[in-house]
Structures are given as C-alpha cells and as structure tokens.
C-alpha cells in the first residue's frame, strides 16, 4: 500500500514564510499534493493508495482519485500519521508499505515503478531527498519492518534502522522524488526543471530573482 501523509494544509510550509504569505503557501501545498496524487493515479494499477489526513482539500482529492482515506484526526506530525497508518495496514494483513510525501511535485510514474521493481522479498527501499538529509520515499516489507521517523535529518537514521534488520536495503537516487519543497531555494529548482506540473505553473508566476541557487548559499 502507498501511504501519503498530509497535515493541515491551512498551515503548510512554514519555512517559506519569509517570502510567501500563508494563503499562497496553502495554494502551493495544494498544487503539489494534486501533482503527486495525479501521478499516482496514472501508475499504480493494482496497488492501493491511502491518504492519511484530516485536511478537507486532501479528503476531496482522495475521493476524486478514488483513493482510500485513513483519518488522521490528531494531525500532529507525519511521523505520528505514518505510525498510525502502519498499524492500520498490519491489522489488515497488508504486507508492505511505500510512504511518500505530498510535496514532491516532480515525481514521475517511472520512479514509482523503479521502487517497486527494486523491492526485495523482505527488506526495504529508501530514496533520499536531494540534499541527502531527508527521506522522500520509504518502502518496507513487512509493513512495520522498522519505524519511520521523519524530519530534516531522517535519511541516515532510516538507513541505520533498515540495516539493523539484517534484511536487504536498497537505496535509489530518483531525481523527481528527491526534490521536495522545504526552503526558498527549492522553489527555483522546481521552477527551472522541465515540466508543466500545477506547482511549477504556480511558482513560475512569482518573482524568484532574489532567491539563492542552492540551499546552502
């Protein structure tokens, strides 16, 4: 099962507050979520998709794409949402999960296929974020093989936890999935990348002249 945690979009992307007001950040988060779900809708025939959320916009999109909804009434964090959703899967004897975030608008169907093709009989597949710090996709079989703890520096702990299971762990570099939007510099990368996603069209309307080229500049 593919799990997409979505916290309240009304308060999305606080790290972009220095340049975007909250209504604009919410529109961006909604556009990215639409891009992710639309891509999944085109490529996951035979694979269940569940949106873990209580956000009204996300609920509406889940119904539009006929994806399952796992209610996240607590709305505390992605980590809590995925812990709850993993238990949901285990209780229903679903043997594997693929967790991806809602803010990767350049995701390609071929990248999902690569993850599923690389998946071992038991073990995990991890896709790091472009900065090498975060984790932008995590596949596990069994579904609760090891706990997921999301945050700015989640990749190394996830890799260590995966290896500690003594089961195969495949690390894939997938540029579309790797590029999430957390910082102002990420906006430029998304805007300049090939494609015409909803998020890209929205970002290209903004003046990005003063943004840094890279996050560490």
C-alpha positions as CSV (number, residue, x, y, z in Angstrom):
1,X,0.0,0.0,0.0
2,X,1.2,3.5,-0.8
3,X,0.7,6.0,2.1
4,X,0.8,9.7,1.7
5,X,0.6,11.7,5.0
6,X,-1.0,15.2,4.7
7,X,-1.1,17.5,7.6
8,X,-3.4,20.5,7.7
9,X,-2.7,22.5,4.5
10,X,-4.0,25.7,6.1
11,X,-0.7,25.9,8.0
12,X,1.6,24.4,5.3
13,X,5.2,25.2,4.5
14,X,6.1,27.5,7.4
15,X,9.7,27.6,6.3
16,X,8.6,29.6,3.3
17,X,7.0,32.3,5.4
18,X,9.9,34.7,4.8
19,X,8.7,35.2,1.2
20,X,5.2,33.8,0.9
21,X,2.1,34.5,3.0
22,X,0.0,31.7,4.3
23,X,-2.7,31.7,1.7
24,X,0.0,31.4,-1.0
25,X,1.8,28.7,0.9
26,X,-1.5,26.8,1.2
27,X,-2.1,27.1,-2.6
28,X,1.4,25.8,-3.2
29,X,0.8,22.8,-0.9
30,X,-2.5,22.1,-2.6
31,X,-0.9,22.2,-6.0
32,X,1.9,19.9,-5.0
33,X,-0.5,17.4,-3.5
34,X,-2.6,17.4,-6.6
35,X,0.6,16.7,-8.7
36,X,1.6,13.8,-6.5
37,X,-1.9,12.2,-6.4
38,X,-2.4,12.7,-10.2
39,X,0.9,10.9,-10.9
40,X,0.0,8.0,-8.6
41,X,-3.4,7.8,-10.2
42,X,-1.8,7.1,-13.6
43,X,0.7,4.5,-12.5
44,X,-0.4,2.4,-9.6
45,X,-2.9,0.0,-11.1
46,X,-3.4,-2.9,-8.7
47,X,-1.7,-1.0,-5.8
48,X,-3.8,0.5,-3.1
49,X,-3.2,4.2,-2.3
50,X,-4.2,5.7,1.0
51,X,-4.2,9.4,2.1
52,X,-3.5,9.8,5.8
53,X,-5.2,13.0,6.6
54,X,-8.0,15.1,8.1
55,X,-7.5,18.1,5.7
56,X,-10.6,18.9,3.7
57,X,-8.8,19.6,0.4
58,X,-6.8,16.3,0.7
59,X,-10.0,14.4,1.5
60,X,-11.7,15.9,-1.5
61,X,-8.8,14.9,-3.8
62,X,-8.7,11.4,-2.3
63,X,-12.3,11.0,-3.2
64,X,-11.8,12.5,-6.7
65,X,-9.0,9.9,-7.4
66,X,-10.8,7.1,-5.6
67,X,-8.0,6.6,-3.1
68,X,-8.6,5.3,0.3
69,X,-8.7,7.6,3.3
70,X,-7.1,6.8,6.7
71,X,-8.4,9.5,9.0
72,X,-5.6,11.4,10.9
73,X,-7.7,13.3,13.4
74,X,-4.8,14.1,15.7
75,X,-2.9,15.9,12.9
76,X,0.3,16.0,15.0
77,X,3.1,15.1,12.6
78,X,4.0,12.9,9.6
79,X,5.7,10.5,11.9
80,X,2.6,10.0,14.1
81,X,0.4,9.8,11.0
82,X,2.6,7.0,9.5
83,X,2.8,5.1,12.7
84,X,-1.0,5.0,12.9
85,X,-1.3,4.2,9.2
86,X,1.3,1.4,9.5
87,X,-0.7,-0.2,12.4
88,X,-3.8,0.1,10.2
89,X,-2.0,-1.9,7.4
90,X,-0.7,-4.5,9.8
91,X,-4.2,-5.1,11.3
92,X,-5.4,-5.7,7.8
93,X,-2.5,-8.0,7.0
94,X,-1.1,-5.7,4.3
95,X,2.5,-6.9,3.9
96,X,4.2,-3.8,2.5
97,X,4.0,-0.1,2.6
98,X,5.5,2.7,0.5
99,X,5.5,6.1,2.2
100,X,5.9,9.2,0.1
101,X,5.5,12.9,0.9
102,X,2.9,15.3,-0.5
103,X,5.4,17.9,-1.5
104,X,7.3,16.3,-4.4
105,X,5.6,17.8,-7.5
106,X,8.2,16.4,-10.0
107,X,7.5,12.8,-9.1
108,X,7.4,10.5,-12.2
109,X,5.4,7.3,-12.6
110,X,8.6,5.6,-13.8
111,X,10.2,6.3,-10.4
112,X,7.4,4.5,-8.5
113,X,7.9,1.6,-10.9
114,X,11.6,1.6,-10.1
115,X,11.0,1.4,-6.4
116,X,8.5,-1.5,-6.8
117,X,10.9,-3.3,-9.1
118,X,13.8,-2.9,-6.8
119,X,11.9,-4.1,-3.7
120,X,13.3,-7.2,-2.1
121,X,11.2,-10.1,-1.0
122,X,11.7,-8.8,2.6
123,X,13.5,-5.6,3.4
124,X,13.3,-2.0,2.3
125,X,13.9,0.6,-0.3
126,X,14.9,4.2,0.6
127,X,15.0,7.3,-1.6
128,X,16.9,10.2,-0.1
129,X,16.0,13.8,-0.6
130,X,18.2,15.8,-3.0
131,X,20.2,17.3,0.0
132,X,20.9,13.8,1.3
133,X,19.4,14.6,4.6
134,X,15.7,13.8,4.4
135,X,13.8,10.6,3.2
136,X,11.4,11.1,0.3
137,X,10.3,7.5,-0.1
138,X,10.4,4.5,2.2
139,X,9.2,1.0,1.2
140,X,9.1,-1.7,3.8
141,X,8.1,-5.4,3.8
142,X,6.8,-6.4,6.3
143,X,4.9,-3.1,6.6
144,X,6.3,-2.4,10.0
145,X,9.8,-3.7,9.5
146,X,11.2,-0.7,11.3
147,X,9.7,2.6,12.5
148,X,9.9,5.7,10.3
149,X,10.8,9.0,12.0
150,X,10.5,11.9,9.5
151,X,12.4,15.2,9.8
152,X,15.2,17.2,8.3
153,X,17.8,14.6,9.0
154,X,15.8,11.3,8.7
155,X,17.7,9.5,6.0
156,X,20.8,8.3,8.0
157,X,18.7,7.1,10.9
158,X,16.3,5.3,8.5
159,X,19.3,3.7,6.7
160,X,20.7,2.6,10.0
161,X,17.4,1.2,11.2
162,X,16.9,-0.6,7.9
163,X,20.4,-2.2,8.0
164,X,19.8,-3.2,11.6
165,X,17.0,-5.5,10.5
166,X,19.6,-7.7,8.7
167,X,17.4,-7.6,5.6
168,X,18.3,-6.1,2.2
169,X,18.1,-2.3,2.0
170,X,18.1,-0.8,-1.5
171,X,19.0,2.9,-1.8
172,X,17.8,4.6,-5.0
173,X,18.6,8.0,-6.4
174,X,15.4,9.3,-8.1
175,X,15.6,13.0,-9.0
176,X,11.9,13.7,-9.3
177,X,11.1,12.1,-5.9
178,X,14.2,13.6,-4.4
179,X,13.2,17.2,-5.0
180,X,10.8,18.4,-2.3
181,X,10.0,22.0,-1.5
182,X,11.0,23.0,2.0
183,X,13.2,26.1,1.5
184,X,13.0,29.1,-0.7
185,X,15.9,27.8,-2.9
186,X,13.9,24.7,-3.7
187,X,11.3,26.9,-5.5
188,X,13.9,27.9,-8.1
189,X,14.9,24.3,-8.7
190,X,11.3,23.3,-9.3
191,X,10.5,26.3,-11.5
192,X,13.6,25.7,-13.7
193,X,13.1,22.0,-14.0
194,X,11.4,20.6,-17.2
195,X,7.7,20.0,-16.9
196,X,4.4,21.7,-16.5
197,X,3.0,20.5,-13.2
198,X,0.5,22.6,-11.3
199,X,3.1,23.5,-8.8
200,X,5.6,24.6,-11.5
201,X,3.0,26.8,-13.2
202,X,2.1,28.4,-9.9
203,X,5.7,29.0,-8.9
204,X,6.7,30.5,-12.3
205,X,4.2,33.3,-11.7
206,X,6.3,34.5,-8.8
207,X,9.4,36.7,-8.8
208,X,12.2,34.4,-7.9
209,X,15.0,36.9,-8.8
210,X,16.5,37.2,-5.3
211,X,16.3,33.5,-4.3
212,X,19.6,31.6,-3.8
213,X,20.5,29.0,-6.4
214,X,21.3,26.4,-3.7
215,X,20.0,25.9,-0.2
216,X,23.4,26.5,1.4
217,X,24.1,29.7,-0.4
